[in-house]
């Protein structure tokens, strides 16, 4: 009987994305500002600090064969590492309709954009609206809109730390009643700068 897994231990179909990983020090810094965001009384879902990342490409549902192909392509992927500064808060799509609150980048912003284009060319699934960010909250509703807007404007240049952007990971996103779980499938370390 089929147990839903292939010979490499991958589910026969799974939701996958490719991400630029962040060090735990950045995660801790972002978790601190996320606690402040939670105090704003939003109805929202919040990723945990170990789930913070920059999504370079969301592949959606993939077959086991497609996952294997993405993992193989990632294993041979080559790009240079770079310095990145996580700085400033913002939101999507705009301040009038806040659906995602994120932390952005100053140094490294253009490098992440170039990396995303390379990923799209070599692994597929580009997004012309790509904006480098780390999701801190997925917002369902805002009660105190002026308060949230003021908070975001207060932190539009706040620094959350610098790091060497050097690791990409292909993740499976497993949906659970407690929120998504991100399971690493394949990783690659970028070349020394």
One Martini backbone bead per residue (centre of mass of N, CA, C, O) as a GRO file, in nm:
protein
  193
    1UNK     BB    1   0.098   0.035   0.020
    2UNK     BB    2   0.063   0.370  -0.004
    3UNK     BB    3   0.225   0.626   0.214
    4UNK     BB    4   0.308   0.909   0.044
    5UNK     BB    5   0.604   0.817  -0.021
    6UNK     BB    6   0.914   0.817  -0.131
    7UNK     BB    7   1.248   0.705  -0.147
    8UNK     BB    8   1.334   1.007  -0.008
    9UNK     BB    9   1.081   1.101   0.188
   10UNK     BB   10   0.877   1.233   0.009
   11UNK     BB   11   0.606   1.359  -0.065
   12UNK     BB   12   0.401   1.339  -0.343
   13UNK     BB   13   0.282   1.618  -0.224
   14UNK     BB   14   0.398   1.968  -0.199
   15UNK     BB   15   0.464   2.260  -0.035
   16UNK     BB   16   0.695   2.504  -0.180
   17UNK     BB   17   1.005   2.686  -0.094
   18UNK     BB   18   1.242   2.949  -0.136
   19UNK     BB   19   1.510   3.054   0.094
   20UNK     BB   20   1.648   3.301   0.288
   21UNK     BB   21   1.840   3.278   0.551
   22UNK     BB   22   1.845   3.349   0.902
   23UNK     BB   23   1.979   3.435   1.177
   24UNK     BB   24   1.908   3.421   1.512
   25UNK     BB   25   1.976   3.719   1.576
   26UNK     BB   26   1.758   3.833   1.387
   27UNK     BB   27   1.519   3.681   1.507
   28UNK     BB   28   1.533   3.817   1.786
   29UNK     BB   29   1.493   4.109   1.689
   30UNK     BB   30   1.217   4.055   1.545
   31UNK     BB   31   1.066   3.942   1.793
   32UNK     BB   32   1.061   4.209   1.951
   33UNK     BB   33   0.887   4.369   1.743
   34UNK     BB   34   0.655   4.162   1.733
   35UNK     BB   35   0.555   4.211   2.022
   36UNK     BB   36   0.464   4.499   1.958
   37UNK     BB   37   0.261   4.425   1.739
   38UNK     BB   38   0.078   4.249   1.922
   39UNK     BB   39  -0.006   4.511   2.103
   40UNK     BB   40  -0.206   4.639   1.866
   41UNK     BB   41  -0.463   4.439   1.816
   42UNK     BB   42  -0.442   4.228   1.606
   43UNK     BB   43  -0.566   4.020   1.355
   44UNK     BB   44  -0.322   3.753   1.354
   45UNK     BB   45  -0.043   3.596   1.208
   46UNK     BB   46   0.263   3.447   1.356
   47UNK     BB   47   0.567   3.394   1.312
   48UNK     BB   48   0.829   3.241   1.416
   49UNK     BB   49   1.162   3.299   1.461
   50UNK     BB   50   1.238   3.020   1.303
   51UNK     BB   51   1.061   3.134   1.031
   52UNK     BB   52   1.239   3.343   0.938
   53UNK     BB   53   1.244   3.487   0.601
   54UNK     BB   54   1.320   3.488   0.245
   55UNK     BB   55   1.120   3.473  -0.020
   56UNK     BB   56   1.207   3.380  -0.354
   57UNK     BB   57   1.011   3.114  -0.397
   58UNK     BB   58   0.683   3.001  -0.476
   59UNK     BB   59   0.576   2.680  -0.591
   60UNK     BB   60   0.387   2.512  -0.445
   61UNK     BB   61   0.264   2.239  -0.574
   62UNK     BB   62   0.454   1.932  -0.567
   63UNK     BB   63   0.595   1.681  -0.688
   64UNK     BB   64   0.833   1.455  -0.629
   65UNK     BB   65   0.984   1.514  -0.892
   66UNK     BB   66   0.996   1.824  -0.861
   67UNK     BB   67   1.149   1.825  -0.596
   68UNK     BB   68   1.398   1.681  -0.700
   69UNK     BB   69   1.467   1.894  -0.915
   70UNK     BB   70   1.500   2.132  -0.720
   71UNK     BB   71   1.718   2.004  -0.540
   72UNK     BB   72   1.925   1.962  -0.766
   73UNK     BB   73   1.944   2.259  -0.855
   74UNK     BB   74   2.035   2.367  -0.578
   75UNK     BB   75   2.298   2.196  -0.545
   76UNK     BB   76   2.413   2.369  -0.820
   77UNK     BB   77   2.397   2.637  -0.705
   78UNK     BB   78   2.542   2.974  -0.785
   79UNK     BB   79   2.646   3.226  -0.548
   80UNK     BB   80   2.703   3.513  -0.379
   81UNK     BB   81   2.762   3.645  -0.102
   82UNK     BB   82   2.622   3.894   0.142
   83UNK     BB   83   2.549   4.187   0.280
   84UNK     BB   84   2.291   4.254   0.536
   85UNK     BB   85   2.023   4.486   0.625
   86UNK     BB   86   1.785   4.504   0.866
   87UNK     BB   87   1.530   4.755   0.776
   88UNK     BB   88   1.239   4.829   0.858
   89UNK     BB   89   0.894   4.896   0.822
   90UNK     BB   90   0.604   4.743   0.662
   91UNK     BB   91   0.344   4.701   0.399
   92UNK     BB   92   0.077   4.503   0.271
   93UNK     BB   93  -0.012   4.688   0.017
   94UNK     BB   94  -0.105   4.918   0.233
   95UNK     BB   95  -0.213   5.146   0.474
   96UNK     BB   96  -0.525   5.102   0.407
   97UNK     BB   97  -0.444   4.771   0.353
   98UNK     BB   98  -0.346   4.560   0.589
   99UNK     BB   99  -0.182   4.221   0.549
  100UNK     BB  100   0.133   4.287   0.583
  101UNK     BB  101   0.406   4.268   0.805
  102UNK     BB  102   0.742   4.405   0.761
  103UNK     BB  103   1.083   4.355   0.700
  104UNK     BB  104   1.358   4.509   0.563
  105UNK     BB  105   1.609   4.656   0.342
  106UNK     BB  106   1.911   4.787   0.271
  107UNK     BB  107   2.148   4.636   0.268
  108UNK     BB  108   2.093   4.389   0.003
  109UNK     BB  109   1.844   4.443  -0.169
  110UNK     BB  110   1.968   4.413  -0.459
  111UNK     BB  111   2.087   4.128  -0.409
  112UNK     BB  112   1.814   3.987  -0.364
  113UNK     BB  113   1.696   4.054  -0.637
  114UNK     BB  114   1.912   3.906  -0.804
  115UNK     BB  115   1.871   3.629  -0.671
  116UNK     BB  116   1.574   3.595  -0.757
  117UNK     BB  117   1.627   3.595  -1.060
  118UNK     BB  118   1.814   3.350  -1.062
  119UNK     BB  119   1.616   3.152  -0.941
  120UNK     BB  120   1.401   3.180  -1.165
  121UNK     BB  121   1.589   3.079  -1.395
  122UNK     BB  122   1.687   2.795  -1.247
  123UNK     BB  123   1.395   2.710  -1.078
  124UNK     BB  124   1.165   2.902  -1.095
  125UNK     BB  125   0.917   3.119  -1.019
  126UNK     BB  126   0.855   3.422  -1.062
  127UNK     BB  127   0.832   3.781  -0.942
  128UNK     BB  128   0.777   4.107  -1.044
  129UNK     BB  129   0.683   4.199  -0.729
  130UNK     BB  130   0.934   4.179  -0.581
  131UNK     BB  131   1.008   4.217  -0.217
  132UNK     BB  132   1.226   4.239   0.018
  133UNK     BB  133   1.132   4.027   0.303
  134UNK     BB  134   0.996   3.990   0.643
  135UNK     BB  135   0.756   3.821   0.792
  136UNK     BB  136   0.554   3.915   1.092
  137UNK     BB  137   0.249   3.954   0.969
  138UNK     BB  138  -0.085   3.820   0.915
  139UNK     BB  139  -0.355   4.015   0.834
  140UNK     BB  140  -0.708   4.040   0.900
  141UNK     BB  141  -0.732   4.284   1.122
  142UNK     BB  142  -0.794   4.638   1.206
  143UNK     BB  143  -0.869   4.851   1.469
  144UNK     BB  144  -0.604   5.058   1.494
  145UNK     BB  145  -0.506   5.223   1.237
  146UNK     BB  146  -0.349   5.477   1.339
  147UNK     BB  147  -0.159   5.314   1.529
  148UNK     BB  148  -0.023   5.135   1.314
  149UNK     BB  149   0.077   5.358   1.129
  150UNK     BB  150   0.255   5.498   1.342
  151UNK     BB  151   0.435   5.256   1.402
  152UNK     BB  152   0.552   5.221   1.116
  153UNK     BB  153   0.671   5.509   1.095
  154UNK     BB  154   0.860   5.486   1.344
  155UNK     BB  155   0.997   5.203   1.193
  156UNK     BB  156   1.116   5.274   0.891
  157UNK     BB  157   1.448   5.276   1.022
  158UNK     BB  158   1.488   5.037   1.187
  159UNK     BB  159   1.733   4.837   1.328
  160UNK     BB  160   1.799   4.458   1.321
  161UNK     BB  161   2.057   4.391   1.152
  162UNK     BB  162   2.345   4.205   1.051
  163UNK     BB  163   2.444   3.988   0.766
  164UNK     BB  164   2.537   3.692   0.607
  165UNK     BB  165   2.428   3.601   0.298
  166UNK     BB  166   2.456   3.219   0.266
  167UNK     BB  167   2.155   3.071   0.266
  168UNK     BB  168   1.968   2.816   0.102
  169UNK     BB  169   1.619   2.688   0.118
  170UNK     BB  170   1.423   2.409   0.078
  171UNK     BB  171   1.077   2.404   0.152
  172UNK     BB  172   0.827   2.269   0.342
  173UNK     BB  173   0.473   2.339   0.377
  174UNK     BB  174   0.295   2.257   0.664
  175UNK     BB  175  -0.034   2.232   0.739
  176UNK     BB  176  -0.174   2.335   1.050
  177UNK     BB  177  -0.369   2.421   1.323
  178UNK     BB  178  -0.089   2.593   1.426
  179UNK     BB  179   0.033   2.622   1.157
  180UNK     BB  180   0.308   2.639   0.986
  181UNK     BB  181   0.555   2.407   0.872
  182UNK     BB  182   0.913   2.403   0.824
  183UNK     BB  183   1.080   2.182   0.596
  184UNK     BB  184   1.384   2.084   0.523
  185UNK     BB  185   1.535   1.955   0.209
  186UNK     BB  186   1.744   2.180   0.089
  187UNK     BB  187   2.085   2.310   0.076
  188UNK     BB  188   2.285   2.617   0.023
  189UNK     BB  189   2.600   2.763  -0.003
  190UNK     BB  190   2.736   3.046  -0.057
  191UNK     BB  191   2.977   3.216  -0.174
  192UNK     BB  192   3.235   3.375  -0.093
  193UNK     BB  193   3.299   3.727  -0.092
   0.00000   0.00000   0.00000
